Amino acid sequence: MIDITNTQYEYALARIEELLPLVDESTPANDRNAVELSLVSDVVIAYEKKHFPIEKPTISQLIELALEEANMTQKQLASEIGVSPSRINDYITGRAEPTLKVAKSLCKVLSIQPSAMLGL
């Protein structure tokens, strides 16, 4: 694979901004602008994968985010899944990881994808 420089990345980002208004759902795939947009998008994706990798969230981050999205307190979650509030805090702070049974309940109550909970 070609090593993309920061200058090339910046150019690709700027070019994408120019091309986006020219391409929409009805634009044929073989349209010159659509082809160029696809190519420069690939450059941006490759550069960002290398220089700005996105790590998978930890179990504690998943629980904390899901609690916030559900507008639920640790105490409410503890009651829902049958563990103590301090145990929920242990999961959020990373002092402990949930058992498989508890992880299953967390996924169900907080609408977390099981694959995310397993780190897949």
Secondary structure, DSSP 8 states (H G I E B T S, - for coil): -----HHHHHHHHHHHHHHGGG--TTS-TTSHHHHHHHHHHHHHHHHHHHHS------HHHHHHHHHHHHT--HHHHHHHHTS-HHHHHHHHHTS----HHHHHHHHHHHT--HHHHTT-
